[in-house]
C-alpha cells in the first residue's frame, strides 16, 4: 500500500510539473555551474550541446558555484548567456527541480542507487546530475521545457558536436593576447593549490614533470618549456629544470590560459584547466603527456586520448 501511495505522489507531482512547464516558446536548460574554469567549461559545453540539439536556451545558476568559492569565469570568455534571477528561482518548477538535483547529488550520485533506472525517474521531472562515471543522459529529460543539469560532464560524448563553436569563441581572444614565446614551445602545467595534501587529487609529483620533460625532448627534439602554475613561489624555490624554460608569471587566470592554448605541445597535470588548453589547441601534430592516473582511487577517467603518452 505504501508503495502505491508513493507511486501516486510521484505521478501527481509529475502532472503538476508538466502543467507548470508547458510554455513551448521558452525552452531552457539551466546549468548549475561549480568548480574552476575547466569544470565550468565541461558544464557549459554539455549545456550548449543540449541547447543546440534540442532547441533550448541556456541559463546559468550559481548556487553551487558560490559554495565552491571559485569565481564564475565563463563571462571572461565572452559567454553571455543569462544568469537565473532571484525572481525566476522562486517559481514552483525551479524550486522543485532544484530540490531534486540537490537530493541526487547528496544521497544518490556516488552510491549504489545511481543507476539508469534512478536517472530516468529523476529525468521525468527534468533534472540530470552527472557524476564521474559519465552516464548517458536519459532521453525522457528532453520532454520538458525547463531542465536543470549539474555535475562533472567530463567526457567528450556530451559535447562532440559543439567543439568547433567553443574553438571559435576562443579564437577571438587569441588575436587580442598573442603569445610571444619562441617556436616549438611546450606548456608544462603544474597544478598545486588545493591538490596539495588531497588524498584523491594529489597525483603529479615533481618527478612526474621531470620525467615528462625528458620524454617530450625524446619525442620532438629541441624545444622551449613554458611553466604555468598556481604556485609560482614553490616552482622557483623547489624545482630545477635541465632544459631552456621560462615561468609564466601572468596573474590573470584567463590570460595565462590563453597563453597555454597557444603552445605547441603539452605536459598536463590531472587538471581540467590544462586539459581544455590542449584540447582547444589547433595543432594537429601536438604531443600530449599526462599522468598515468587522474585520481588516487579506482575511479575511472574518460578524458584520456589514445595518442597521449602516459607517465
C-alpha positions in Angstrom: 0.0 0.0 0.0 2.8 2.4 0.9 4.4 1.7 -2.5 1.2 2.6 -4.3 0.9 5.8 -2.3 4.5 6.7 -3.3 3.8 6.0 -7.0 0.6 8.0 -6.8 2.5 11.0 -5.3 5.2 10.8 -8.0 2.5 10.8 -10.7 0.8 13.8 -9.1 4.0 15.8 -8.9 4.8 14.9 -12.5 1.4 16.1 -13.7 1.8 19.4 -11.7 5.4 19.9 -13.0 4.4 19.3 -16.6 1.3 21.5 -16.2 3.5 24.3 -14.9 6.1 23.7 -17.6 4.1 24.0 -20.8 5.4 27.3 -22.3 6.6 25.9 -25.7 8.3 29.3 -26.6 10.6 29.3 -23.6 12.6 26.1 -23.5 15.6 26.5 -21.3 18.4 24.3 -19.9 19.6 25.7 -16.6 23.2 24.8 -15.8 24.2 24.7 -12.2 27.9 25.6 -12.5 30.6 24.7 -10.0 34.4 24.5 -9.7 37.1 26.4 -11.6 37.3 27.4 -15.3 37.9 23.9 -16.6 35.0 22.3 -14.8 32.7 25.2 -15.8 33.7 24.7 -19.4 32.7 21.0 -19.3 29.3 22.0 -17.8 28.8 24.8 -20.3 29.8 22.5 -23.3 27.3 19.9 -22.2 24.6 22.5 -21.9 25.5 24.0 -25.2 25.1 20.7 -27.0 21.7 20.1 -25.4 20.7 23.6 -26.3 21.6 23.2 -30.0 20.3 19.7 -30.4 17.0 20.1 -28.6 16.2 23.8 -29.1 16.8 25.2 -25.6 18.2 28.5 -24.5 20.9 28.4 -21.8 20.8 30.0 -18.3 23.3 29.7 -15.5 22.5 29.2 -11.8 25.4 29.9 -9.4 24.3 28.4 -6.1 26.9 25.6 -6.3 29.4 28.0 -7.7 29.2 30.2 -4.7 29.6 27.3 -2.3 32.7 26.1 -4.1 34.2 29.6 -3.5 35.5 29.7 -7.1 34.9 32.6 -9.5 32.3 32.3 -12.3 34.9 32.5 -15.1 32.8 31.9 -18.2 31.8 35.6 -18.5 35.5 36.3 -19.2 35.4 34.0 -22.2 32.7 36.1 -23.9 30.0 33.7 -22.9 27.0 35.9 -22.4 24.0 33.6 -21.6 21.8 34.9 -18.8 22.1 34.1 -15.1 18.9 32.9 -13.4 17.4 35.8 -11.5 16.2 35.6 -7.9 12.6 36.0 -9.1 13.0 33.1 -11.5 14.3 30.9 -8.7 11.0 31.4 -6.8 8.9 29.6 -9.4 7.5 26.2 -8.4 9.1 24.4 -11.3 12.6 25.5 -10.5 12.3 25.1 -6.7 11.1 21.6 -7.1 13.8 20.7 -9.7 16.5 22.3 -7.6 15.4 20.3 -4.6 15.6 17.1 -6.7 19.0 17.8 -8.1 20.5 18.6 -4.7 18.9 15.4 -3.3 20.5 13.4 -6.1 23.9 15.0 -5.5 23.9 14.4 -1.8 22.4 11.0 -1.5 22.5 9.2 -4.8 25.2 10.4 -7.2 28.0 8.3 -5.8 26.0 5.4 -4.3 24.7 2.0 -5.4 21.4 3.8 -6.2 23.0 5.8 -9.0 21.8 3.7 -12.0 19.9 4.0 -15.2 16.5 3.5 -13.6 17.0 6.1 -11.0 18.3 8.6 -13.6 15.3 8.0 -15.8 12.9 8.6 -12.8 14.6 11.9 -12.0 14.6 12.8 -15.7 10.8 12.5 -15.5 10.9 15.8 -13.6 13.5 17.5 -15.8 16.7 17.0 -13.8 20.0 15.3 -14.5 23.1 15.0 -12.4 26.3 13.8 -14.0 28.9 12.0 -11.8 32.4 11.0 -12.8 31.1 7.7 -14.3 29.7 9.9 -17.1 26.3 8.1 -17.6 24.2 8.6 -20.7 21.6 11.3 -20.4 18.0 9.8 -20.4 16.1 11.0 -23.5 12.9 11.5 -21.5 14.7 14.5 -20.0 14.1 16.5 -23.1 10.3 16.2 -22.9 10.5 19.1 -20.5 10.7 22.8 -21.4 12.7 23.6 -18.4 15.5 21.2 -17.4 18.3 21.5 -14.8 21.7 19.9 -15.2 24.7 19.7 -12.8 27.8 17.7 -12.3 31.1 16.9 -14.0 30.3 16.1 -17.7 34.0 15.2 -18.1 33.6 13.2 -21.3 33.6 14.4 -24.8 30.5 12.5 -25.7 28.5 15.3 -24.0 29.7 17.9 -26.4 31.2 16.3 -29.5 29.1 18.5 -31.9 29.9 21.9 -30.4 33.7 21.8 -30.0 34.1 23.9 -33.1 31.8 26.5 -31.6 34.0 26.6 -28.5 37.1 26.9 -30.6 35.6 29.9 -32.4 34.8 31.6 -29.1 38.4 31.1 -28.0 39.9 32.3 -31.3 38.7 35.8 -31.0 40.7 36.3 -27.8 43.9 34.7 -29.2 44.2 37.8 -31.5 44.0 40.1 -28.5 46.5 38.2 -26.4 49.3 37.0 -28.8 51.8 34.5 -27.5 55.3 36.0 -27.6 57.5 32.9 -26.8 59.6 31.2 -29.3 58.8 28.3 -31.7 58.2 24.7 -30.5 57.1 25.6 -27.0 55.9 23.1 -24.5 53.3 24.0 -22.0 54.0 22.5 -18.6 51.1 22.9 -16.2 52.0 22.3 -12.5 48.8 22.2 -10.5 49.2 22.6 -6.8 46.8 24.8 -4.7 44.0 22.7 -3.2 45.6 19.5 -4.7 48.4 19.6 -2.1 47.6 17.1 0.6 44.4 15.9 -1.1 44.3 12.1 -0.9 42.3 11.9 -4.2 43.8 14.6 -6.4 47.5 14.9 -5.4 48.7 12.7 -8.2 51.5 14.6 -10.0 54.9 14.7 -8.2 57.9 16.8 -9.2 59.4 13.6 -10.5 56.5 13.2 -12.9 57.2 16.6 -14.5 60.9 15.9 -14.8 60.3 12.5 -16.5 57.7 14.1 -18.8 60.1 16.8 -19.9 62.8 14.1 -20.7 60.2 12.1 -22.7 58.9 15.0 -24.7 62.5 16.0 -25.7 62.9 12.5 -27.0 59.7 12.9 -29.0 60.2 16.4 -30.5 63.8 17.3 -30.1 64.9 20.8 -29.2 62.1 22.8 -27.5 61.4 25.5 -25.1 59.4 24.9 -21.9 56.9 27.4 -20.5 55.9 26.6 -16.9 52.4 27.5 -15.8 51.3 27.1 -12.2 49.1 28.3 -9.4 52.1 28.2 -7.0 54.9 30.1 -8.7 56.8 30.6 -5.4 57.1 26.8 -5.0 58.4 26.3 -8.5 61.1 28.9 -8.1 62.2 27.6 -4.6 62.0 23.9 -5.1 62.1 22.8 -8.8 65.2 22.7 -11.1 64.9 22.1 -14.8 67.6 20.8 -17.2 66.1 22.5 -20.3 65.6 26.0 -21.5 62.4 27.4 -19.9 60.6 30.3 -18.6 57.9 30.7 -15.9 54.7 32.4 -16.9 54.0 35.0 -14.1 50.7 36.3 -15.6 48.3 36.6 -12.7 45.2 36.9 -14.9 43.7 33.3 -15.0 42.0 33.7 -18.4 45.0 35.4 -20.0 47.5 32.7 -18.8 45.1 30.0 -20.0 45.1 31.6 -23.5 48.9 31.6 -23.4 48.7 27.8 -22.6 46.4 27.2 -25.6 48.9 28.8 -27.9 51.8 26.5 -27.0 52.8 23.7 -29.4 52.9 20.7 -27.1 51.7 19.8 -23.6 52.7 18.3 -20.3 49.5 18.4 -18.4 48.5 17.7 -14.8 45.3 15.9 -13.7 43.5 19.2 -14.1 40.6 20.2 -16.4 42.3 23.6 -16.7 45.2 22.2 -18.7 43.0 19.5 -20.3 41.0 22.3 -22.0 44.1 24.2 -23.1 45.4 21.2 -25.0 42.0 20.3 -26.4 41.3 23.7 -27.8 44.8 24.0 -29.3 44.6 23.5 -33.1 48.0 21.9 -33.7 47.2 18.5 -35.2 50.8 17.3 -34.5 50.9 18.2 -30.8 52.4 15.8 -28.3 50.5 15.5 -25.0 51.9 13.9 -21.9 49.6 13.1 -19.0 49.8 11.3 -15.7 49.1 7.6 -15.7 46.1 8.1 -13.5 43.8 11.0 -12.9 42.7 10.2 -9.4 44.3 8.3 -6.5 41.3 6.0 -6.5 39.9 3.2 -8.6 37.5 5.8 -10.2 37.8 5.8 -14.0 38.5 8.9 -16.1 37.3 9.3 -19.6 39.5 12.3 -20.5 42.5 10.4 -22.0 43.1 10.3 -25.7 44.6 7.2 -27.3 47.6 9.1 -28.7 48.6 10.6 -25.4 51.8 9.5 -23.6 51.0 8.5 -20.1 53.7 8.6 -17.3 
